[in-house]
Protein backbone atom coordinates (compact mmCIF):
# COMPACT_ATOMS: atom_id res chain seq x y z
CA UNK A 1 0.00 0.00 0.00
CA UNK A 2 1.26 3.47 -0.93
CA UNK A 3 0.06 7.03 -0.73
CA UNK A 4 1.14 9.55 -3.35
CA UNK A 5 1.63 13.05 -1.94
CA UNK A 6 2.78 16.51 -2.94
CA UNK A 7 4.45 19.00 -0.61
CA UNK A 8 2.33 21.96 -1.66
CA UNK A 9 -0.97 20.13 -1.21
CA UNK A 10 -2.69 20.93 2.09
CA UNK A 11 -4.46 17.57 2.16
CA UNK A 12 -1.12 15.77 1.75
CA UNK A 13 0.30 17.75 4.65
CA UNK A 14 -2.70 16.96 6.87
CA UNK A 15 -2.51 13.25 6.03
CA UNK A 16 1.22 12.89 6.68
CA UNK A 17 0.99 14.89 9.91
CA UNK A 18 -1.88 12.65 11.08
CA UNK A 19 0.09 9.50 10.28
CA UNK A 20 3.09 10.83 12.20
CA UNK A 21 0.96 11.83 15.18
CA UNK A 22 -0.56 8.32 15.26
CA UNK A 23 2.75 6.53 14.70
CA UNK A 24 1.44 4.98 11.48
CA UNK A 25 3.89 6.49 8.98
CA UNK A 26 5.74 3.19 8.52
CA UNK A 27 2.59 1.16 7.83
CA UNK A 28 2.55 2.24 4.19
CA UNK A 29 4.93 3.79 1.70
CA UNK A 30 4.65 7.57 1.34
CA UNK A 31 5.71 8.53 -2.19
CA UNK A 32 6.28 12.21 -3.03
CA UNK A 33 5.44 13.25 -6.56
CA UNK A 34 8.55 15.06 -7.76
CA UNK A 35 10.64 15.17 -10.94
CA UNK A 36 12.88 12.34 -9.68
CA UNK A 37 9.97 9.92 -9.40
CA UNK A 38 9.21 8.09 -12.67
CA UNK A 39 5.57 7.66 -11.66
CA UNK A 40 5.07 10.66 -13.96
CA UNK A 41 6.12 8.49 -16.90
CA UNK A 42 3.60 5.78 -16.07
CA UNK A 43 0.39 7.65 -15.31
CA UNK A 44 -1.15 11.05 -14.86
CA UNK A 45 -2.18 11.36 -11.23
CA UNK A 46 -5.21 13.67 -11.32
CA UNK A 47 -5.35 14.40 -7.61
CA UNK A 48 -3.28 13.90 -4.46
CA UNK A 49 -3.07 12.53 -1.90
CA UNK A 50 -3.92 9.29 -3.67
CA UNK A 51 -4.07 5.89 -2.01
CA UNK A 52 -2.58 3.08 -4.11
CA UNK A 53 -3.04 -0.65 -3.55
CA UNK A 54 -1.08 -2.84 -5.93
CA UNK A 55 -1.07 -0.90 -9.20
CA UNK A 56 -4.44 0.77 -8.77
CA UNK A 57 -5.33 4.17 -7.33
CA UNK A 58 -8.22 3.29 -5.04
CA UNK A 59 -8.99 6.61 -3.33
CA UNK A 60 -8.12 10.25 -3.97
CA UNK A 61 -8.45 13.67 -2.42
CA UNK A 62 -10.29 14.55 -0.27
CA UNK A 63 -8.50 11.65 1.42
CA UNK A 64 -9.50 11.83 5.07
CA UNK A 65 -6.62 10.94 7.42
CA UNK A 66 -9.10 8.95 9.53
CA UNK A 67 -10.07 6.93 6.45
CA UNK A 68 -6.45 5.98 5.73
CA UNK A 69 -5.97 5.13 9.39
CA UNK A 70 -9.05 2.89 9.29
CA UNK A 71 -7.76 1.12 6.17
CA UNK A 72 -4.39 0.50 7.81
CA UNK A 73 -5.92 -0.79 11.04
CA UNK A 74 -8.66 -2.86 9.42
CA UNK A 75 -11.51 -0.83 10.89
CA UNK A 76 -15.02 -0.43 9.52
CA UNK A 77 -14.99 1.90 6.50
CA UNK A 78 -18.69 2.52 6.06
CA UNK A 79 -18.42 6.19 7.07
CA UNK A 80 -15.92 6.85 4.30
CA UNK A 81 -17.19 4.86 1.32
CA UNK A 82 -20.26 5.81 -0.74
CA UNK A 83 -22.91 3.19 -1.37
CA UNK A 84 -26.23 4.80 -2.28
CA UNK A 85 -26.78 7.15 -5.22
CA UNK A 86 -26.65 10.36 -3.21
CA UNK A 87 -23.40 9.40 -1.51
CA UNK A 88 -21.81 8.44 -4.83
CA UNK A 89 -22.71 11.78 -6.40
CA UNK A 90 -21.49 13.74 -3.37
CA UNK A 91 -18.18 11.89 -3.20
CA UNK A 92 -17.57 12.21 -6.95
CA UNK A 93 -18.26 15.95 -6.92
CA UNK A 94 -15.94 16.49 -3.95
CA UNK A 95 -13.08 14.65 -5.63
CA UNK A 96 -13.60 16.47 -8.93
CA UNK A 97 -13.52 19.84 -7.14
CA UNK A 98 -10.27 18.88 -5.41
CA UNK A 99 -8.61 17.94 -8.71
CA UNK A 100 -7.24 20.97 -10.53
CA UNK A 101 -6.52 18.64 -13.45
CA UNK A 102 -10.17 17.62 -13.82
CA UNK A 103 -11.39 21.16 -13.15
CA UNK A 104 -9.18 22.55 -15.90
CA UNK A 105 -10.26 19.93 -18.39
CA UNK A 106 -13.88 20.55 -17.50
CA UNK A 107 -13.52 24.30 -17.79
CA UNK A 108 -11.32 24.60 -20.88
CA UNK A 109 -10.93 21.19 -22.44
CA UNK A 110 -14.56 20.38 -23.08
CA UNK A 111 -14.54 17.40 -20.74
CA UNK A 112 -18.01 16.35 -19.59
CA UNK A 113 -19.40 13.88 -17.11
CA UNK A 114 -19.98 11.19 -19.71
CA UNK A 115 -16.25 11.27 -20.47
CA UNK A 116 -15.27 10.74 -16.84
CA UNK A 117 -17.65 8.09 -15.49
CA UNK A 118 -15.79 5.11 -16.98
CA UNK A 119 -12.29 6.21 -15.96
CA UNK A 120 -9.90 5.28 -13.17
CA UNK A 121 -10.55 8.75 -11.74
CA UNK A 122 -14.23 7.97 -11.21
CA UNK A 123 -13.51 4.58 -9.65
CA UNK A 124 -10.99 6.13 -7.28
CA UNK A 125 -13.26 9.07 -6.49
CA UNK A 126 -16.14 6.84 -5.38
CA UNK A 127 -13.84 4.17 -3.88
CA UNK A 128 -15.30 1.13 -5.63
CA UNK A 129 -12.30 -0.95 -4.53
CA UNK A 130 -13.76 -0.90 -1.02
CA UNK A 131 -17.47 -1.07 -1.89
CA UNK A 132 -17.31 -3.65 -4.68
CA UNK A 133 -19.96 -1.71 -6.60
CA UNK A 134 -19.97 -2.28 -10.35
CA UNK A 135 -18.92 0.38 -12.83
CA UNK A 136 -22.41 0.19 -14.32
CA UNK A 137 -24.05 1.00 -10.97
CA UNK A 138 -21.75 3.97 -10.40
CA UNK A 139 -22.20 5.18 -13.98
CA UNK A 140 -25.97 5.08 -13.74
CA UNK A 141 -25.96 6.83 -10.37
CA UNK A 142 -23.86 9.70 -11.74
CA UNK A 143 -25.58 10.04 -15.09
CA UNK A 144 -29.01 10.03 -13.45
CA UNK A 145 -28.03 13.33 -11.83
CA UNK A 146 -25.73 14.64 -14.55
CA UNK A 147 -27.26 18.13 -14.66
CA UNK A 148 -26.79 18.54 -10.90
CA UNK A 149 -23.21 17.27 -11.05
CA UNK A 150 -22.38 19.48 -14.03
CA UNK A 151 -23.77 22.55 -12.32
CA UNK A 152 -21.75 21.88 -9.16
CA UNK A 153 -18.53 21.46 -11.11
CA UNK A 154 -19.17 24.53 -13.21
CA UNK A 155 -19.69 26.70 -10.13
CA UNK A 156 -16.40 25.53 -8.61
CA UNK A 157 -14.15 25.50 -11.67
CA UNK A 158 -13.16 29.19 -11.70
CA UNK A 159 -12.35 29.29 -7.98
CA UNK A 160 -10.41 26.01 -8.11
CA UNK A 161 -8.45 27.10 -11.17
CA UNK A 162 -7.53 30.48 -9.67
CA UNK A 163 -6.22 28.89 -6.46
CA UNK A 164 -4.20 26.32 -8.44
CA UNK A 165 -2.64 29.00 -10.63
CA UNK A 166 -1.39 31.08 -7.71
CA UNK A 167 -0.16 28.00 -5.85
CA UNK A 168 1.81 26.84 -8.89
CA UNK A 169 3.22 30.35 -9.26
CA UNK A 170 4.49 30.20 -5.69
CA UNK A 171 6.12 26.82 -6.31
CA UNK A 172 7.75 28.06 -9.52
CA UNK A 173 9.06 31.39 -8.23
CA UNK A 174 9.13 31.03 -4.45
CA UNK A 175 6.53 33.75 -4.20
CA UNK A 176 3.41 35.14 -5.87
CA UNK A 177 4.03 37.89 -8.39
CA UNK A 178 1.04 39.97 -9.31
CA UNK A 179 2.58 41.15 -12.59
CA UNK A 180 2.36 37.57 -13.91
CA UNK A 181 -1.42 37.53 -13.65
CA UNK A 182 -2.24 38.12 -17.30
CA UNK A 183 -4.18 36.53 -20.14
CA UNK A 184 -0.98 35.36 -21.86
CA UNK A 185 0.55 33.74 -18.76
CA UNK A 186 -2.74 32.10 -17.79
CA UNK A 187 -3.16 30.59 -21.25
CA UNK A 188 0.39 29.21 -21.21
CA UNK A 189 -0.22 27.70 -17.77
CA UNK A 190 -3.54 26.18 -18.89
CA UNK A 191 -1.87 24.64 -21.93
CA UNK A 192 0.89 23.11 -19.82
CA UNK A 193 -1.57 21.67 -17.28
CA UNK A 194 -3.92 20.21 -19.87
CA UNK A 195 -0.98 18.70 -21.78
CA UNK A 196 0.17 16.55 -18.83
CA UNK A 197 0.90 13.02 -19.99
CA UNK A 198 0.31 13.77 -23.68
CA UNK A 199 1.85 15.77 -26.50
CA UNK A 200 1.28 19.52 -26.62
CA UNK A 201 -2.45 20.15 -26.52
CA UNK A 202 -3.53 23.61 -27.66
CA UNK A 203 -6.54 25.19 -26.00
CA UNK A 204 -9.28 25.57 -28.56
CA UNK A 205 -13.02 25.86 -28.70
CA UNK A 206 -15.69 28.43 -28.18
CA UNK A 207 -15.68 30.65 -25.14
CA UNK A 208 -12.02 30.20 -24.16
CA UNK A 209 -11.35 33.93 -24.06
CA UNK A 210 -14.44 34.50 -21.95
CA UNK A 211 -13.50 31.73 -19.53
CA UNK A 212 -9.95 33.00 -19.10
CA UNK A 213 -11.40 36.45 -18.59
CA UNK A 214 -13.63 35.16 -15.78
CA UNK A 215 -10.61 33.64 -14.02
CA UNK A 216 -8.64 36.87 -14.40
CA UNK A 217 -11.54 38.78 -12.87
CA UNK A 218 -11.74 36.33 -9.95
CA UNK A 219 -8.00 36.63 -9.37
CA UNK A 220 -8.14 40.42 -9.39
CA UNK A 221 -11.01 40.43 -6.89
CA UNK A 222 -9.55 37.79 -4.57
CA UNK A 223 -5.79 38.13 -5.03
CA UNK A 224 -4.97 39.28 -1.51
CA UNK A 225 -7.02 36.59 0.25
CA UNK A 226 -5.71 33.73 -1.92
CA UNK A 227 -2.06 34.81 -1.77
CA UNK A 228 -2.17 35.24 2.01
CA UNK A 229 -3.72 31.79 2.38
CA UNK A 230 -1.00 30.19 0.25
CA UNK A 231 1.80 32.00 2.04
CA UNK A 232 0.37 31.01 5.44
CA UNK A 233 0.33 27.35 4.39
CA UNK A 234 3.91 27.48 3.10
CA UNK A 235 5.00 28.96 6.43
CA UNK A 236 3.34 26.12 8.34
CA UNK A 237 4.76 23.52 5.94
CA UNK A 238 8.36 24.66 6.07
CA UNK A 239 8.35 25.06 9.85
CA UNK A 240 7.21 21.44 10.36
CA UNK A 241 10.52 19.84 9.42
CA UNK A 242 9.63 16.16 9.77
CA UNK A 243 6.40 16.43 7.80
CA UNK A 244 8.18 18.51 5.16
CA UNK A 245 10.98 15.93 4.92
CA UNK A 246 8.55 13.09 4.31
CA UNK A 247 6.49 15.12 1.83
CA UNK A 248 9.61 15.88 -0.21
CA UNK A 249 11.69 12.71 0.32
CA UNK A 250 9.19 10.02 1.31
CA UNK A 251 9.46 7.69 4.27
CA UNK A 252 11.32 4.97 2.38
CA UNK A 253 13.81 6.76 0.08
CA UNK A 254 15.19 3.51 -1.33
CA UNK A 255 11.72 2.52 -2.55
CA UNK A 256 10.22 5.77 -3.79
CA UNK A 257 10.87 4.88 -7.41
CA UNK A 258 8.34 2.06 -7.32
CA UNK A 259 4.73 2.42 -8.42
Buried (B, 14 or more C-beta within 10 A) or exposed (E): EBBBBBBBBBBBBBBBBBBBEBEBBEBBBBBBBBEEBEBBEEBEBBBBBBBBBEEEBBBBBBBBBEBBBBBBEEEEBEEBBBBEBEBBBBBBBBBBBBBBBBBBBBBBBEBBBEEBBEEBBBBBBBBBBBBEBEBEBBBEBBEEBBEEBBEBBEEBBBBBBBBBBBBBBBEEEEEBBEEBBEEEBBBEBBBEBBEBBEEEBEBEEEEBEEBBEBBBEBBEEBBEEBBEBBBEBBEBBEEBEEBBBBBEBBBBEEEBEEB
